[in-house]
Amino acid sequence: MPLVEITVPEGALSGAAAEVLQQQVADAVLTAMGLPRTDFFASATWVYVREAAKGLATTGAGTPPGVLVVVTPLKGFLTPERNEALSVELTRYVQEATGPDTVVWLVVNEIPEGNWAVNGGLTRRAKIDEFVAEAARAGRAD
């Protein structure tokens, strides 16, 4: 947690640009959620980039779509203000990678506590708070 899925039109990103975008997005989401960029949180933040093959995605007007970014965090970490700041930042990163005219859709799907599991164990806010406190004690809360 968190999980981010980015869908781009086929050919919109080079491999190198996708890697840079993934790291920028991961860092931005952790920051927006108020989580430190420790090894633990970095390894628990997954960013997938997928290409939509030509002809498999379109708008209602029949024009090619832009980029869809779906951020899935545990509920309670993002306020409306943090969502707005995240939207601006992620749009900037996507447009830097794909072009300034790219339309960027951002969807935030918060998952209620008890509805997210990793390797069979439920992800709990109290446990995440413990990891944040541990990072702060170790001087790694950035």
N, C-alpha and C positions, 0 to 999 in steps of 0.2 A: 504494500500500500504506500503510496497511491499508484494507480494504473492509468496510463495515458495511451490513447489510440489515435493515430494521425492517419487519415486517408487522403492520399494525393492522387491527382490524375496521372495516368501512366506517362513516364518520362519527365515528370515535373522536377525531380530531384536526382542529382548524381549521388553515388554511394557516399562520397566524402561529405556532401552537403547534408545528407540524411543523418550521418553520425554526429555532425556538429549540431544540427537541429535537435536530435535526441538529447544530447547533453544539456543544451540551453534550456530545453523544456523541462527536463528533470530538475535542474537547479531552480528554475523559476517556480515550479509547483511546490517544491520543498520550502522555498522562501515564503510563498504565499500562505502555506499552511502553518508557518511559524515553526518549522522543524529544522534542526541543525543538519548540516551536510557532513554527517559522520559516515564512516564505512557502513554502519548498520543501515541508516536511512537511505544511503545511496544504493545499496544492494537491494533494498526493499521497494525501490521506485523503478517501475518498469515502463518503458516508452516503446511502443510498437509503431512502426511506420509501414503502411500498406499502400500499394498502388492499386487503383481501380482501373481495370483494363478499359481501353477505349470502347465506348458503346454500352458499358455496364452501369454508367452513372450519368444522370442528366438533371437539369432543373425543370421545373414545370413549364418554362418557356422554351424548352428544347435546346438550351445553351449548355455548354459543358460546365460542370460544377467547379467550385473552387476547392478549398481544402477544409476538411472536417476534422476538428480536434475535440475529442471526448476525454474529459478528465474525470476520473472516478476516485474520489477520496472517501475516507471514512467521514460520516456526518459530524459536523460541529467544528471543523477546522477552518472552513472558509466562510467569511462574512460577505455580505453583498459588496462592501468596499474592496475586500481582497479579491473577490471574483472579478470586479471591474478592472482593477489594476492588473490582474493576471490576464484578462482578455486583451488588454492593450499590449502587454509584453509579449504574449504568445503570438498575437497578430504580427507584431514587428518581426519576430524571429522567423515566422513562416514566410512573410513577404521578403525578408532578406534572402531566404533560401530559394524562393520560387519566382519572385518578381513582384514589383510594387503594386501591380494591378490585381493580384490574386485576391479573391474574396475568401475570407476566413470565417468559418462558422465555429463557435466554441459552445460546447454543451458540457455542463457540470452535472454529473449524476452522483449525488451523495448517497452513500450506502449506510443505512442505520447499523448501529452497533449490534452485533450478534448475527449479521447477515454477510459477513466476510470471513472466510477461513483460508489459511495457508497451511498446506500439508496436513490438513485434518484438524488444525487448531484454530479456534475463533480468535479474531483480532479484537482486542479490547482497548478502549481508550486509556484505562488505568495503566496498562502495560506500556503503551506508547509514551505516556507521561513519565513513567519510570525511566525509559531510555533517554528521554529529553533531559531529565534531572541528572542522570548519570553523565551525560555528555557535558552538562553545565559544570558539574563537579570536577570533571577532568579538564575543563577549560577549552572544550571543543564545541561550544554552542555558538555557531556563527550564523 
